[in-house]
Amino acid sequence: MNLAAGRFVVPRRYEGNPYVAKFVGLFERVAGRLGASVLFCDDVTERDLPPDCPFVVALKPVQWGRSDGFRGLLSLPARIQVLGLWDDIHQGTRGTRYLSRDRWVLTRFFRRCDVILCTSHDPFVHWYPRHAAKLVHFPHFFRWEDFRAVAYNEAPLERCVLSGAVGRFYPVRKVAARNSAVATLRHPGYGDAPGRDAPGLFGEAYARELSRYRCAVTCSAVIGYVVAKYMELPAAGCLLLATYTSDLDRLGFEDGVHYVRVDEGSFDDKLGEVLANPRAFERIRRAGFEMVRGRHSDDHRADQLERLLRERCAAPVG
């Protein structure tokens, strides 16, 4: 198989979007290893591909009301391996007509995919059991480019940092935002509303800001996602205070070893314990930093995706 004829496809609407930049960067890295190409486009058909194209990897071709594009993917011949990568897969689960249409289109794409890469394992299996055999768990990750220069902080501020959206969807974050010992970073938005005044931190500046604090809080949302914060916060050297969800077991996170488990009722007391006796939690902070940096960077995901493509296309390494 000529892996250089493969294509990584990104919806044109994501070009320049800082929220999905790490996924695009991952595609570019793996494409570079294989000699393949990354395309920004609104659709892709067989005519747009090299005649010996062995695979197409598409980043969220349909999601959240963007359900009309990439119909060409559905008719690609079976000789082309189609891999789709998604993070949010809960559209339609709240029963609204708008989201239900998204869910119908999403499952249509799942049927064509030979492999479904998803950042969440157990939620996917729960919502889409018919497609579970195609699932490859592809967890969130942090970018080495952003965190490499950020060293482990031996003398952090004795405060907790909160980043990300706050609201009913993230109940522990909502509780944390009311705690006076918590510093809240402004949410930078998702890059999908040009002209919106939403200053915030991305990249290395974000990693450096996180690293200033002793600990950080996040939660798995009400639907059990292991969001990217579970990787980013420990990677910056923060002691992770977070809710439990079953996917954490798959990712190497152990309560009391790599993070401290909290919920809405226990967060304030647990944070008080941490700040009153930080030395008692230093071992956990260090272990979380080392585990995440050793397992959950874009380097690790690039290796995973390259291996998968070579296996699916039966191509040897090197």
Backbone hydrogen bonds in HBPLUS format (Angstrom, degrees):
<---DONOR---> <-ACCEPTOR-->    atom                        ^
c    i                          cat <-CA-CA->   ^        H-A-AA   ^      H-
h    n   atom  resd res      DA  || num        DHA   H-A  angle D-A-AA Bond
n    s   type  num  typ     dist DA aas  dist angle  dist       angle   num
A0005-ALA N   A0002-ASN O   2.99 MM   3  5.71 161.4  2.02 119.1 124.9     1
A0006-GLY N   A0003-LEU O   2.95 MM   3  5.30 163.2  1.98 112.9 117.7     2
A0007-ARG N   A0055-PHE O   3.11 MM  48  6.45 159.8  2.16 144.1 149.5     3
A0057-VAL N   A0007-ARG O   2.93 MM  50  6.45 156.1  1.98 152.2 160.2     4
A0008-PHE N   A0037-SER O   2.91 MM  29  6.21 161.8  1.94 157.8 162.9     5
A0039-LEU N   A0008-PHE O   2.73 MM  31  6.12 162.4  1.76 167.3 173.5     6
A0009-VAL N   A0057-VAL O   2.69 MM  48  5.97 165.5  1.71 157.4 162.6     7
A0059-LEU N   A0009-VAL O   2.94 MM  50  6.32 158.1  1.99 169.1 175.2     8
A0010-VAL N   A0039-LEU O   2.80 MM  29  6.07 162.5  1.83 170.1 173.6     9
A0041-CYS N   A0010-VAL O   3.10 MM  31  6.46 152.2  2.18 150.7 159.2    10
A0014-TYR N   A0011-PRO O   2.90 MM   3  5.74 166.8  1.91 127.7 131.9    11
A0012-ARG N   A0041-CYS O   2.85 MM  29  4.76 142.5  1.99 127.2 129.8    12
A0015-GLU N   A0012-ARG O   3.08 MM   3  5.43 167.5  2.10 114.9 118.9    13
A0017-ASN N   A0014-TYR O   2.94 MM   3  5.08 165.2  1.96 129.0 128.5    14
A0021-ALA N   A0018-PRO O   3.41 MM   3  4.89 157.4  2.47  90.5  96.8    15
A0023-PHE N   A0020-VAL O   3.05 MM   3  5.41 126.6  2.34 106.4 119.6    16
A0024-VAL N   A0020-VAL O   3.11 MM   4  6.46 161.4  2.14 156.0 161.5    17
A0025-GLY N   A0021-ALA O   2.80 MM   4  5.97 162.1  1.83 151.4 156.8    18
A0026-LEU N   A0022-LYS O   2.98 MM   4  6.09 145.2  2.10 133.9 143.1    19
A0027-PHE N   A0023-PHE O   2.95 MM   4  6.29 159.7  1.99 149.9 154.7    20
A0028-GLU N   A0024-VAL O   2.90 MM   4  6.21 161.9  1.93 153.7 158.7    21
A0029-ARG N   A0025-GLY O   2.96 MM   4  6.16 150.5  2.05 143.2 151.0    22
A0030-VAL N   A0026-LEU O   3.05 MM   4  6.34 169.4  2.06 159.2 160.1    23
A0031-ALA N   A0027-PHE O   2.80 MM   4  5.91 163.3  1.83 155.3 161.1    24
A0032-GLY N   A0028-GLU O   2.94 MM   4  6.00 151.3  2.02 139.5 146.9    25
A0033-ARG N   A0029-ARG O   3.15 MM   4  6.51 146.6  2.27 142.4 150.9    26
A0033-ARG N   A0030-VAL O   3.10 MM   3  5.08 119.1  2.48  94.6 109.5    27
A0034-LEU N   A0030-VAL O   3.10 MM   4  6.38 147.2  2.21 148.0 156.7    28
A0035-GLY N   A0031-ALA O   2.81 MM   4  5.77 122.7  2.14 144.9 160.3    29
A0036-ALA N   A0031-ALA O   2.85 MM   5  4.60 133.9  2.07 139.7 141.0    30
A0070-PHE N   A0042-ASP O   3.38 MM  28  6.34 151.0  2.48 145.5 146.6    31
A0048-ASP N   A0045-THR O   3.00 MM   3  5.37 144.5  2.13 108.1 118.2    32
A0049-LEU N   A0046-GLU O   3.19 MM   3  5.39 163.0  2.22 109.1 114.3    33
A0053-CYS N   A0050-PRO O   3.01 MM   3  5.12 155.0  2.08 122.0 119.0    34
A0081-GLN N   A0054-PRO O   2.96 MM  27  6.17 166.7  1.97 141.1 137.2    35
A0056-VAL N   A0081-GLN O   2.79 MM  25  6.26 147.3  1.90 165.3 173.0    36
A0083-LEU N   A0056-VAL O   2.85 MM  27  6.20 168.0  1.86 162.6 165.6    37
A0058-ALA N   A0083-LEU O   2.78 MM  25  6.24 159.3  1.82 163.0 168.8    38
A0085-LEU N   A0058-ALA O   2.88 MM  27  6.20 157.8  1.93 168.6 171.9    39
A0060-LYS N   A0085-LEU O   2.83 MM  25  5.68 158.0  1.88 154.5 161.9    40
A0066-ARG N   A0063-GLN O   3.12 MM   3  5.27 153.0  2.19 109.0 117.0    41
A0073-LEU N   A0070-PHE O   3.26 MM   3  5.64 146.2  2.38 103.8 111.6    42
A0074-LEU N   A0071-ARG O   3.06 MM   3  5.46 134.7  2.27 105.6 116.7    43
A0075-SER N   A0072-GLY O   3.17 MM   3  5.52 146.8  2.29 106.5 115.1    44
A0076-LEU N   A0073-LEU O   3.28 MM   3  5.40 171.5  2.29 108.9 110.6    45
A0080-ILE N   A0077-PRO O   3.05 MM   3  5.87 165.1  2.08 123.4 127.8    46
A0114-ASP N   A0082-VAL O   2.81 MM  32  5.35 154.0  1.87 144.4 153.2    47
A0115-VAL N   A0082-VAL O   3.27 MM  33  6.62 155.7  2.33 152.5 153.1    48
A0084-GLY N   A0115-VAL O   3.17 MM  31  6.64 155.1  2.23 158.5 161.8    49
A0117-LEU N   A0084-GLY O   2.76 MM  33  5.87 160.3  1.80 164.2 168.6    50
A0086-TRP N   A0117-LEU O   2.93 MM  31  6.35 158.1  1.98 156.5 161.3    51
A0119-THR N   A0086-TRP O   3.21 MM  33  6.72 149.1  2.31 152.9 162.1    52
A0093-THR N   A0090-HIS O   3.14 MM   3  5.59 163.9  2.17 133.4 135.4    53
A0095-GLY N   A0092-GLY O   3.28 MM   3  5.44 164.4  2.30 105.1 109.4    54
A0100-SER N   A0096-THR O   2.84 MM   4  5.91 149.2  1.94 148.3 158.1    55
A0101-ARG N   A0097-ARG O   3.14 MM   4  6.37 151.2  2.23 148.1 152.7    56
A0103-ARG N   A0099-LEU O   2.96 MM   4  6.30 150.6  2.04 147.0 155.3    57
A0104-TRP N   A0100-SER O   3.00 MM   4  6.30 152.7  2.07 147.1 153.9    58
A0105-VAL N   A0101-ARG O   3.02 MM   4  6.33 162.5  2.05 156.1 159.8    59
A0106-LEU N   A0102-ASP O   2.83 MM   4  5.99 158.4  1.88 149.8 156.8    60
A0107-THR N   A0103-ARG O   2.99 MM   4  6.19 164.6  2.01 151.6 154.0    61
A0108-ARG N   A0104-TRP O   3.20 MM   4  6.40 141.9  2.35 137.4 147.6    62
A0108-ARG N   A0105-VAL O   3.13 MM   3  5.06 123.2  2.46  93.5 108.3    63
A0109-PHE N   A0105-VAL O   3.14 MM   4  6.53 149.0  2.24 148.8 156.1    64
A0109-PHE N   A0106-LEU O   3.08 MM   3  5.25 121.3  2.44  98.9 112.9    65
A0110-PHE N   A0106-LEU O   2.96 MM   4  6.33 151.7  2.04 146.4 155.4    66
A0111-ARG N   A0107-THR O   3.02 MM   4  6.25 146.4  2.13 141.1 148.4    67
A0112-ARG N   A0109-PHE O   3.08 MM   3  5.27 123.9  2.41  99.7 113.4    68
A0113-CYS N   A0109-PHE O   3.00 MM   4  6.24 150.3  2.09 152.9 161.9    69
A0116-ILE N   A0134-LYS O   2.96 MM  18  5.61 172.3  1.97 133.1 133.4    70
A0136-VAL N   A0116-ILE O   2.86 MM  20  6.01 155.6  1.91 156.4 153.3    71
A0118-CYS N   A0136-VAL O   3.28 MM  18  6.57 157.5  2.33 151.8 155.7    72
A0138-PHE N   A0118-CYS O   2.80 MM  20  5.25 177.6  1.80 140.1 139.2    73
A0125-VAL N   A0121-HIS O   3.04 MM   4  6.35 165.5  2.06 160.9 164.7    74
A0126-HIS N   A0122-ASP O   2.97 MM   4  6.11 152.5  2.04 149.6 157.3    75
A0127-TRP N   A0123-PRO O   2.99 MM   4  6.19 160.5  2.03 151.6 155.6    76
A0128-TYR N   A0124-PHE O   2.74 MM   4  5.63 158.8  1.78 160.8 166.6    77
A0131-HIS N   A0128-TYR O   2.97 MM   3  5.64 154.1  2.04 121.2 128.6    78
A0132-ALA N   A0129-PRO O   3.27 MM   3  5.04 168.4  2.29 102.5 105.6    79
A0134-LYS N   A0131-HIS O   3.05 MM   3  5.67 151.4  2.14 116.6 124.5    80
A0135-LEU N   A0132-ALA O   3.07 MM   3  5.15 153.9  2.14 105.1 113.3    81
A0142-PHE N   A0296-HIS O   3.11 MM 154  6.64 151.2  2.20 147.0 154.4    82
A0298-ASP N   A0142-PHE O   2.86 MM 156  6.00 123.2  2.19 163.6 166.2    83
A0146-ASP N   A0143-ARG O   2.97 MM   3  5.44 138.9  2.15 110.1 120.5    84
A0147-PHE N   A0143-ARG O   3.22 MM   4  6.53 148.2  2.33 146.6 155.9    85
A0148-ARG N   A0144-TRP O   2.75 MM   4  5.14 150.8  1.84 156.0 153.3    86
A0150-VAL N   A0147-PHE O   3.00 MM   3  5.22 157.5  2.05 112.2 119.4    87
A0157-LEU N   A0212-ARG O   2.71 MM  55  5.93 171.7  1.72 162.3 159.5    88
A0214-ARG N   A0157-LEU O   2.82 MM  57  5.63 137.0  2.01 166.9 162.5    89
A0215-CYS N   A0159-ARG O   3.42 MM  56  6.66 165.1  2.44 151.3 151.9    90
A0160-CYS N   A0181-ALA O   3.10 MM  21  6.27 174.1  2.10 160.3 161.4    91
A0183-ALA N   A0160-CYS O   2.72 MM  23  6.13 161.8  1.76 166.6 169.7    92
A0161-VAL N   A0215-CYS O   2.93 MM  54  6.43 151.3  2.02 137.9 144.1    93
A0217-VAL N   A0161-VAL O   3.14 MM  56  6.55 151.7  2.23 160.3 164.4    94
A0162-LEU N   A0183-ALA O   2.85 MM  21  6.07 156.0  1.91 157.0 156.6    95
A0185-LEU N   A0162-LEU O   2.83 MM  23  6.12 169.2  1.84 170.7 173.8    96
A0170-TYR N   A0167-GLY O   2.97 MM   3  5.49 147.2  2.08 113.9 122.9    97
A0222-VAL N   A0169-PHE O   3.10 MM  53  5.72 132.4  2.34 149.8 157.9    98
A0174-LYS N   A0170-TYR O   3.13 MM   4  6.43 150.1  2.22 150.3 159.4    99
A0175-VAL N   A0171-PRO O   3.12 MM   4  6.47 151.3  2.21 145.5 152.0   100
A0176-ALA N   A0172-VAL O   2.85 MM   4  6.08 165.7  1.87 154.9 159.2   101
A0177-ALA N   A0173-ARG O   2.93 MM   4  6.06 151.2  2.01 148.8 155.0   102
A0178-ARG N   A0175-VAL O   3.12 MM   3  5.65 154.1  2.19 112.4 120.0   103
A0179-ASN N   A0176-ALA O   2.95 MM   3  5.30 163.6  1.97 115.7 121.2   104
A0182-VAL N   A0179-ASN O   3.08 MM   3  5.55 160.7  2.12 119.6 122.0   105
A0196-ARG N   A0193-ALA O   3.08 MM   3  5.78 158.3  2.12 144.8 146.4   106
A0206-TYR N   A0203-GLY O   3.09 MM   3  5.41 123.5  2.43 104.1 117.3   107
A0207-ALA N   A0203-GLY O   3.12 MM   4  6.51 159.6  2.16 151.2 157.1   108
A0208-ARG N   A0204-GLU O   2.86 MM   4  6.05 162.3  1.89 154.4 158.8   109
A0209-GLU N   A0205-ALA O   3.07 MM   4  6.21 152.0  2.15 139.4 146.8   110
A0210-LEU N   A0206-TYR O   3.04 MM   4  6.32 163.3  2.07 153.6 157.6   111
A0211-SER N   A0207-ALA O   3.08 MM   4  6.25 155.9  2.14 146.7 153.1   112
A0212-ARG N   A0209-GLU O   3.24 MM   3  5.59 160.2  2.29 109.1 115.0   113
A0213-TYR N   A0210-LEU O   3.13 MM   3  6.03 174.4  2.13 130.3 131.7   114
A0239-LEU N   A0214-ARG O   3.02 MM  25  6.29 169.3  2.03 135.1 138.3   115
A0216-ALA N   A0239-LEU O   2.87 MM  23  6.07 155.9  1.93 160.2 156.7   116
A0241-LEU N   A0216-ALA O   2.83 MM  25  6.01 162.3  1.86 166.9 171.7   117
A0218-THR N   A0241-LEU O   3.08 MM  23  6.59 149.0  2.18 157.9 165.4   118
A0225-TYR N   A0220-SER O   2.82 MM   5  4.87 120.1  2.19 167.7 150.8   119
A0224-GLY N   A0221-ALA O   3.41 MM   3  5.73 171.9  2.42 113.1 113.0   120
A0230-TYR N   A0227-VAL O   3.08 MM   3  5.99 155.7  2.14 125.1 129.6   121
A0231-MET N   A0228-ALA O   2.92 MM   3  5.52 147.9  2.03 116.6 125.5   122
A0232-GLU N   A0228-ALA O   2.99 MM   4  6.24 167.6  2.00 154.2 158.1   123
A0233-LEU N   A0229-LYS O   3.02 MM   4  5.62 170.2  2.03 142.0 145.3   124
A0235-ALA N   A0231-MET O   3.13 MM   4  6.09 152.4  2.21 145.2 153.7   125
A0236-ALA N   A0232-GLU O   3.13 MM   4  6.31 129.9  2.39 140.9 151.6   126
A0236-ALA N   A0233-LEU O   3.21 MM   3  5.34 140.9  2.38 100.0 110.5   127
A0238-CYS N   A0233-LEU O   3.17 MM   5  5.57 156.8  2.23 151.4 145.3   128
A0237-GLY N   A0234-PRO O   2.83 MM   3  4.95 156.4  1.88 107.1 115.0   129
A0260-VAL N   A0240-LEU O   2.84 MM  20  6.16 166.7  1.86 167.8 172.3   130
A0242-ALA N   A0260-VAL O   3.03 MM  18  6.39 156.6  2.09 153.0 160.4   131
A0262-VAL N   A0242-ALA O   2.93 MM  20  5.43 151.9  2.01 123.2 129.1   132
A0248-LEU N   A0245-THR O   2.93 MM   3  5.85 159.5  1.97 130.8 136.3   133
A0249-ASP N   A0246-SER O   3.16 MM   3  5.84 147.6  2.27 117.2 123.4   134
A0250-ARG N   A0247-ASP O   3.00 MM   3  5.30 129.9  2.26 104.7 117.5   135
A0251-LEU N   A0248-LEU O   3.06 MM   3  5.06 138.8  2.24  97.4 109.5   136
A0253-PHE N   A0248-LEU O   3.21 MM   5  5.34 153.4  2.28 155.0 151.1   137
A0257-VAL N   A0254-GLU O   2.96 MM   3  5.31 157.3  2.01 132.1 134.0   138
A0258-HIS N   A0254-GLU O   2.87 MM   4  5.47 170.9  1.88 158.7 160.3   139
A0256-GLY N   A0259-TYR O   2.74 MM   3  5.74 155.9  1.80 169.3 176.8   140
A0266-SER N   A0263-ASP O   3.20 MM   3  5.37 131.3  2.45 101.2 113.7   141
A0267-PHE N   A0263-ASP O   3.03 MM   4  5.71 140.4  2.19 161.2 163.6   142
A0270-LYS N   A0266-SER O   2.98 MM   4  6.05 167.5  2.00 163.7 167.8   143
A0271-LEU N   A0267-PHE O   2.86 MM   4  6.00 164.6  1.89 162.2 166.2   144
A0272-GLY N   A0268-ASP O   3.05 MM   4  6.21 153.6  2.12 141.6 149.1   145
A0273-GLU N   A0269-ASP O   3.00 MM   4  6.36 149.8  2.09 146.2 154.1   146
A0274-VAL N   A0270-LYS O   3.00 MM   4  6.33 160.1  2.04 151.9 156.5   147
A0275-LEU N   A0271-LEU O   3.00 MM   4  6.22 170.3  2.01 159.0 160.3   148
A0276-ALA N   A0272-GLY O   2.95 MM   4  5.97 142.9  2.09 142.1 152.2   149
A0277-ASN N   A0273-GLU O   3.04 MM   4  6.11 142.1  2.18 145.9 154.3   150
A0280-ALA N   A0277-ASN O   3.09 MM   3  5.77 141.7  2.24 118.7 127.4   151
A0281-PHE N   A0278-PRO O   3.02 MM   3  5.42 152.2  2.10 110.6 119.0   152
A0282-GLU N   A0279-ARG O   3.26 MM   3  5.03 160.7  2.30  99.0 104.8   153
A0285-ARG N   A0281-PHE O   3.04 MM   4  6.38 160.9  2.07 154.2 159.9   154
A0286-ARG N   A0282-GLU O   2.96 MM   4  6.19 167.2  1.98 157.0 159.2   155
A0287-ALA N   A0283-ARG O   2.96 MM   4  6.09 160.2  2.00 143.8 149.9   156
A0288-GLY N   A0284-ILE O   2.89 MM   4  6.01 161.1  1.93 153.6 157.8   157
A0289-PHE N   A0285-ARG O   3.12 MM   4  6.29 157.9  2.17 145.0 150.9   158
A0290-GLU N   A0286-ARG O   3.00 MM   4  6.26 163.6  2.03 153.5 157.3   159
A0291-MET N   A0287-ALA O   2.88 MM   4  5.98 162.0  1.92 149.5 154.8   160
A0292-VAL N   A0288-GLY O   3.06 MM   4  6.05 171.6  2.07 148.6 151.3   161
A0293-ARG N   A0289-PHE O   3.11 MM   4  6.13 162.0  2.14 144.2 149.9   162
A0294-GLY N   A0290-GLU O   2.97 MM   4  5.93 133.9  2.19 134.8 146.9   163
A0294-GLY N   A0291-MET O   3.14 MM   3  5.05 125.9  2.45  91.1 105.5   164
A0295-ARG N   A0291-MET O   3.04 MM   4  6.15 115.4  2.48 140.5 155.7   165
A0295-ARG N   A0292-VAL O   3.22 MM   3  5.23 152.6  2.30 100.0 107.9   166
A0296-HIS N   A0292-VAL O   2.83 MM   4  5.19 163.9  1.86 149.7 151.1   167
A0301-ARG N   A0297-SER O   3.24 MM   4  6.66 157.4  2.30 146.2 152.4   168
A0302-ALA N   A0298-ASP O   2.85 MM   4  5.88 153.9  1.92 144.3 151.4   169
A0303-ASP N   A0299-ASP O   3.07 MM   4  6.31 157.7  2.12 145.7 151.2   170
A0304-GLN N   A0300-HIS O   3.01 MM   4  6.26 155.5  2.07 142.7 149.7   171
A0305-LEU N   A0301-ARG O   2.88 MM   4  6.11 162.8  1.91 153.1 156.5   172
A0306-GLU N   A0302-ALA O   2.93 MM   4  6.06 163.5  1.96 150.4 155.3   173
A0307-ARG N   A0303-ASP O   2.98 MM   4  6.14 166.7  2.00 150.6 154.3   174
A0308-LEU N   A0304-GLN O   3.00 MM   4  6.18 159.5  2.05 146.0 152.0   175
A0309-LEU N   A0305-LEU O   2.99 MM   4  6.20 163.9  2.01 152.9 156.2   176
A0310-ARG N   A0306-GLU O   3.02 MM   4  6.24 162.3  2.05 153.6 158.3   177
A0311-GLU N   A0307-ARG O   2.90 MM   4  6.10 154.2  1.97 149.5 156.9   178
A0312-ARG N   A0308-LEU O   2.85 MM   4  6.07 165.8  1.87 154.9 158.8   179
A0313-CYS N   A0309-LEU O   2.92 MM   4  5.96 148.8  2.02 143.1 151.6   180
A0314-ALA N   A0310-ARG O   2.72 MM   4  5.44  99.8  2.37 130.4 146.8   181
A0315-ALA N   A0310-ARG O   2.77 MM   5  4.71 156.1  1.83 134.8 142.4   182
A0314-ALA N   A0311-GLU O   3.24 MM   3  4.84 156.4  2.30  94.0 100.8   183
